[in-house]
Amino acid sequence: QVQLAESGGGLVQAGGSLRFSCAASGGTFSTYGMGWFRQAPGKEREFVAAISRRGGTRYYADSVKGRFTISRDNAKNTVYLEMNSLKPEDTAVYYCAASRLVVTADSDKYNYWGQGTQVTVSS
């Protein structure tokens, strides 16, 4: 019943920045751990970042540590992903996801998924 809507994708030069938003509806946002995943053409979906229900715990894939920041505003039912120092290898479709059980890098543990938003980073 929960619906997730991502926004903020686009085309950017290497070294540039983007900020994604994921707005939730149809559920109680504060009861969900939230995550971001991405999938490039011909590759498996991979974990990017996750945040706990109150935002007190955050963790990241090694490939994005120091460049990406996940945050949330439960009053706005929204989770964010700030992406800095973007690289061509960051090019992918990015997905927002919600988990009722645990905050994890395992995509199988997430119950709801957004439609995805494309990020293309040029050299």
Steps between C-alpha positions, in 0.01 A plus 500: 500500500798730549595695190841656445573772247859594414605829349828676430660293227660646192815556300805642673868548429757297690581675825155650525223445753139390513246460777230236485175509691268208569154590625291231667123472519249241618682400818667623816837615375671504838449123542712417194868472455591648164759416241634602162607252234622534145521290187717566197433337162617139496582500872335373816312736724731626772461660837585868535390628843255434784361689799315388812149607599607804699809569294744412777676225307627535146730291288631502148648285231878532489479643150309809618639564849615857537306613194134417568287590802164347589258687724131509582233738618219300658279809529509521119488123436812538289843342475786670317821399333758771443754399239827691469814453292308289252687258278402336171474166683215650705285493186198281576132495579461579869220352709358597836381212720329450837544218752265411786747265668864605499735752348715294269692489175303190397244604240285195583421654839329804349124495462429799277680654206479820302493522122862607471672810370779513243837655575750545218846631580706612202880494484 
